[in-house]
Amino acid sequence: ELAGGDELEVLPGSERARVRGLQVHGEAVERAPAGTRTAVNLGGIEIEELHRGRVLAAPGTLRATSMVDVEISLIASARPLADGARVRVHLASAEVLARVRLLGAEQLEGGSSALAQLRLESPAVAGRGDRLVLRSYSPADTVGGAVVVDPLPPRRRAADLEAVGRLRSAAGLAAAVGAMAEQADAGGIDASLLAARLTVPMTQLLPLLGEIPEAVTLGTDPPVLVSRVVLARLSEESLATLERHHREHPLEPGMAREELRSRVFGVAPVAAYEWALEDLAGAGKLRLAPDVIALAGHRVELSADQEAARATLVEAARASGLAGVEVRTVAEKSGKDAQLLERVARVLVREGALGRVGTGLLVDHEQLESLKDQVKERWPPGSRLDVAAFKQMTGLSRKYVIPLLEYLDRERITRRSGNDRLVLG
């Protein structure tokens, strides 16, 4: 409702006629006695800026539109209205030309009603529930009326008949919110657009969002609503995608978080993805890690050949000490398949049994831990690590020492400073 000092904005309508007045969208004028006038002071607006059909509304409540979903009712004497017919649409004091897109019908007979989308030839303003007058293009005879179902819809096709019908039948604000959220699919719908489509102020809509059982409210600026039906579908697709990934990559601990999001959630808000993951994990269906996601029951299990490859790699790494081994060398000595050994090596590295040093060396984890302890014991924190002494301690040549020093840098045991390395605390 309008009150003294309320902020209003002027929205476009038809500019074909002379200025005869402005439509005030709200209920305030209805409280005035019949036959009286209501004056609105429009500060900062020149008379030349005002045209017939302009609408005053609270900011964010209405938006100019080029498409309107409606329920059309023809008068009994009207000729059949064909799909694609050009009509004159009267929205309050505005007149706009439009094309009629009937949903699920080739034409509408006189005395009948049907859902349709009006595609306006110039922007206009309408609110949900507004009543329109329809006239034929030529001659300009009144043929019927329409009620606005959705003032800011997507472009509709015949297949959208059920979706528009659900919006028309929505009993109350909450039901309409649920229907619009489901139709928005994975992308969701932000509260500011929702308020404009429902033609209610944000102040009225926001308190209701947490009470909509059909949708989940995510974020705050502005909040985005995503349908629970859509989230349930995406969750099931996530489980199926993970199951397929585990089947195709049995030696991997899971699927990368970003890969699953891009495959399944696409345009969905990141908050919707995180909400679905937490919901599935809370239900005991997923196991979440910082970088990967897996089904709760997934375990890396090695076959007999893979177990044999594991034993070969572990034995070779232990025997080589800090010099480490390369998969290619182990394959040549053992006669085992190099690709099989590499797949198993990745499992051993993830498990922590082996560590990768340099570009291709595999070193036994216990020996690497022992090296860290020796460095800490020999060089106090903040001191310069003597590379020559390090070579003497390990008994290795520069070929192996440099990768080991780089490994210590990654593990934050040391830090390179110019040509020196400092030992960290």
Secondary structure as GFF3:
##gff-version 3
##sequence-region A 1 425
A	DSSP	beta_strand	9	11	.	.	.	ID=ss1
A	DSSP	beta_strand	23	24	.	.	.	ID=ss2
A	DSSP	three_ten_helix	28	31	.	.	.	ID=ss3
A	DSSP	three_ten_helix	47	49	.	.	.	ID=ss4
A	DSSP	beta_strand	55	57	.	.	.	ID=ss5
A	DSSP	beta_strand	64	74	.	.	.	ID=ss6
A	DSSP	beta_strand	81	82	.	.	.	ID=ss7
A	DSSP	beta_strand	86	91	.	.	.	ID=ss8
A	DSSP	beta_strand	94	102	.	.	.	ID=ss9
A	DSSP	beta_strand	107	108	.	.	.	ID=ss10
A	DSSP	beta_strand	113	125	.	.	.	ID=ss11
A	DSSP	beta_strand	131	136	.	.	.	ID=ss12
A	DSSP	beta_strand	142	150	.	.	.	ID=ss13
A	DSSP	three_ten_helix	158	160	.	.	.	ID=ss14
A	DSSP	alpha_helix	161	169	.	.	.	ID=ss15
A	DSSP	alpha_helix	173	183	.	.	.	ID=ss16
A	DSSP	three_ten_helix	185	187	.	.	.	ID=ss17
A	DSSP	beta_strand	189	190	.	.	.	ID=ss18
A	DSSP	alpha_helix	191	198	.	.	.	ID=ss19
A	DSSP	alpha_helix	202	209	.	.	.	ID=ss20
A	DSSP	beta_strand	215	218	.	.	.	ID=ss21
A	DSSP	beta_strand	224	227	.	.	.	ID=ss22
A	DSSP	alpha_helix	228	248	.	.	.	ID=ss23
A	DSSP	beta_strand	255	256	.	.	.	ID=ss24
A	DSSP	alpha_helix	257	260	.	.	.	ID=ss25
A	DSSP	pi_helix	261	265	.	.	.	ID=ss26
A	DSSP	alpha_helix	270	282	.	.	.	ID=ss27
A	DSSP	beta_strand	286	288	.	.	.	ID=ss28
A	DSSP	beta_strand	292	295	.	.	.	ID=ss29
A	DSSP	alpha_helix	304	320	.	.	.	ID=ss30
A	DSSP	three_ten_helix	321	323	.	.	.	ID=ss31
A	DSSP	alpha_helix	327	334	.	.	.	ID=ss32
A	DSSP	alpha_helix	338	351	.	.	.	ID=ss33
A	DSSP	beta_strand	354	357	.	.	.	ID=ss34
A	DSSP	beta_strand	361	364	.	.	.	ID=ss35
A	DSSP	alpha_helix	365	378	.	.	.	ID=ss36
A	DSSP	alpha_helix	387	394	.	.	.	ID=ss37
A	DSSP	alpha_helix	398	410	.	.	.	ID=ss38
A	DSSP	beta_strand	414	417	.	.	.	ID=ss39
A	DSSP	beta_strand	420	423	.	.	.	ID=ss40
###
